[in-house]
């Protein structure tokens, strides 16, 4: 199945540079057509399991005394952020939940404190005051708890959660001021489910504060696609979902294998590559993306530092 996703990922500095280059290089028609590619999202088997877990946490949060939560770990580009945002976008109306606040998403940063989390949750709650001074963390924690209760929020998604991994004994023992302590409090007092989204630096609950780990039910691992039937099925579904220009070339076995070599099976790298190919094709006045478009797209997205040969061959 495929769906449209609004704002599928937050832009980092690299992505901003790519977008700036594209705005200067391609026509308005090409950029418009390529925007469809960035919105398409294909549900594949790994994500079905993750979504089912999110749904279970959402349904059980606030209904059981037992805290609900999970760690989702995977390499960059494995759809951790996107699957969380898809889940939030797809939530139906529910009793006791203010529409749009059933789940809140926030992104951690290295060394983030409890005050930072409080500030980010306040933003997610659309609170008018989101700046949290160090001496105001405690009272603003109460405001956060009250806000989550009032909105009926059931899940808190914490992205870049590898920042919560232990950095040493002193950090692990600082139980009164750490971000982990705040998350434990939210799980216990509000009953909100905690979903941690992390890269490979946080793959096990053993790397977390023991008290926080006890409030999570387990770990789900997301991986890049291997070159095989699932990858071929993903490409075929993606090709069917995009209408701005034909992507039928992706279903050809040799192109399927070359695209895996070009992206290493990563969804983010794949979308970046195909978006570039669509931009090139539209400005080439072509109705379909060709191997030549993919070859040039790889050159432009891989950059001058690329040391491996172009998987789509040479001209």
N, C-alpha and C positions, 0 to 999 in steps of 0.2 A: 504494500500500500504506500501511496505517496501523499504528501500534504504540503500546503504552503506554510512557511514559517516566517513570522515577522521578526526582524532583528535576530537572526539565528545565532550570532556570536558577537561578543564585544570586540571592537577593533583595538589591536595593540599597535605599537609604533610601526612595525613592519607592514601591517595591513593598511595603515593610513598612507604609507608611502606608495603602496601598490595602487590604492584608490586614486591618489593624486596623479600618478603616472597615467592611469587609464583615462581619467578625466581630460588630460591634456592630449592623449594619443588618439582616442577613438571618437566617433561621431555620437550625437545624441541618440540616434536610432539604435546604434550598437549597444550603448550603455543601457538603454531601455530594454532591449531584448535580453541582454545578459543578466539583468536584475531578476528575471524569472528563475535563472539557474540558482542564484544565491538563496532563493526562497524555498526551493524544493527540498523535501525531506522524506527519505524513504525509510519506512519501518522494516527492519530486518530482524532475524531471530534473536540476536543478542539483546536488542533493545526491547523486544517484547517482554523478556524476562525482567528487565530493569523497570519497565513501565508497570508491570504487574506488582512488583515490590513497592513502587511508589504508591500505587492505588491502595494496597493493603495498609501501608502506613497511614495514608490519608483517611481511610475508613475507620481505623482503630484509634487514631489519636483522639485524645480527650474522652474516649469511651472506656478505656482500661486504665487501671492504676499503673500497669507496667509500661515504662517509657518505650516509645517506638523510634527506630532509626536504623540507618545503614550507612556503610562506607562504600562509595562507588569509585574504584580506582582504575586508571588506564592512561596510556600515553597521550600526549597532546594530539588533538585532532581525532580522538576516538568517540566524539559525540557526547561527552559527559555534560557539558553546558547546554548543548542543544536539546538533549532529551529532557532535561529539567525544564527548559523553557517551553518545549512542546507540551509537556504534562501540564504546566501552569495554564497555557493557552487553551487546552482542551477541557479544563475542569467545568463541569456543568453546575448550575445553581444548586445550592444545598441549604437546608434549614440551619439556621444559626451561623451562617457564613456570609459576610458581606461580599457581594460580587467583586471579583478582582483581588481579593485578599485571602483566598483559601490557602495559598502558598506564597511565600516571599523568597526572593532570590537575592543573594548578596555575594560579593567577591572579596575574599581575604587578600591581605598583602603581607609580605614578610615582616615579622615582628609585630603584627597587629595585636593590639591590646583589647581588653574587655570594653574600653571606651570606644574603640573603633567599631566593634560589633554593635554596640548600642546605637551609635550614630547611623550605621548602615541600615539597621532595622527600622529606626525612626524614619529614614528616607523611604523605605519600603512601605511603611504605614502612612506615608504622606503627611507626617507630622510637620507643623509649621516651624519647629525649632529642632535642627538636626546637629548643630555643633555642640559637642560634649566636652567641657573642660575637665581636667583631671580631678578637680575637687567636687565635680558635679556628677561623677559617674554613678554613685550609689543612688541618689534620688532619680536620676534618669533611667536607671534600671527598672525602678518601680513604674515609671511611665511606659516603658517598653512592655512590661508584663501586662499592665492594664490595657494598652493598645492592642496587643495580641488577643487578649480575652475579648475585648469589645468587637474586634473584626472577625473573631471566630477562626483565626489562622490555625491551620492544622499541620503545615509542613514549613520548615525553614531550610532552604537549600543554601549550603555554604560552599561556594566554589573556591578553587585554589586552596583547599583545606590542608594541603601538605604543610602549610605554615603552622599547623597545630601539632605537628610531629615533635617529639622531644628533641631538644637541642643540648640537653645536659641535665644532671641531677638537680641543680639549683632551679632551673626552669620548671622541672617536673614537680618540685616541692612547693612552688609558689602558688598555693591552692586558693588564696583569698583574692588575688587580683588577675589571674590569668583568664584568657578568653575561654579556656576549657571550663573553668568554674562557672562562668556565665551561662554557657550552653547547658551544663548540668542543671543549673537553676531553672532555666526555661523549660527543660524537659520535665522536671519534677513539679514545679509550681504551676506552670501554664498547661502542661500536657502536650506541647507542640512536638511534632516529630522532627528529628534532626537528621538531615541527609548531607553527608560530607562528600564532596566531589574533589578528587585529588589525582595528581599524576603519580608516576612510579615511585616517587620518594615517600609515599605513604600507601603501602600495600597491605598493611596488617593492623588490626586493632591494638596489637602489642606495642605499637609505636605511639599510641595516644595516652593521655592521662588515664589511669585505670578507672577513675570514677566516670569519665565520659565514655570510655570503651564499654563499660558495663551497661550503658544505656543504648547501645547499638546492637542490633540482632545479628550482624555479620558483615561480610564483605562481598561485593559483586565486582568482578573484573571485566572491563571492556578491552578488547584487543583490536588491532588493525586487521583487516580482511587478509586471509591467506588467498593465494591464487588458486581458485577452484570453482565449484558450482555455485557457492554462495556469492562469491564475487561476481560471477557472470550474471547471476540473477539480480544482484544489486544494480549492475550497469544496465541491464535490460529494463528494469522498472524505472530507473532514472531517465533513460532514453524515452520511454513511453510518456513520462510525466511532463517533459518539456515540449512546448508547442511552438515557441518562437522560431526555432530552427531545428531541423532534423538532426538527431544524434544517433541515428541508426548504425552509423559506423562503429559505435561502441560494442555492438553485439557480434561483430566479426571476431572469430577466435584469436587471430593474430593481434588485432587491435586491443582486444580484451587483455591479453597477456602483456602487451606493450604498456597499456595504461596502468596495470599493476606494477610493472617495473618502474614506471615514472612516478608513481605515488606511494609505493610501498604499502598499498592497501589502506592508506589513511584517508578518512573522509574529508578533512579540511583541505589537505593537499589536492585531493581529487576535485573538489568544488572550485578551488583556485585555478586549476589547470583547465577544467571545462569552461569556466567563465571566460577565461582568456581566449579559448578556442572559439567560443560563440562570438565574442567581440571581433575577432579576426574574420570570421566567416561572414558576419553581417556587413562589415565594411568592404568585404570582397564581393558583395552582391550575390552571395551563394545562399541557396535554400537549405543546404545541408553542410554540416561540419565534415571535413575530409581528413585523411591522414596528414596531408600537407598542413592543414590548419593546426592539427594537434602537434605536429613537429615544431612549428613556429611558436605555438603556445608554450611548449616545454622549454624552448630556448629562452623565452621572455620571463617565464615564472621561475625557472631554475637559477637564472642569473649568470654573470660571467665567472663566478667561482665554482660552477659545476664541473666536477672532474670526470664523471662517468659519461659514456657516449649517449647520444639521444636514442631512446628506445624505439622511436618511430622511424629510425633510419636517417639517411642523408639524402639531400636532393639529387 
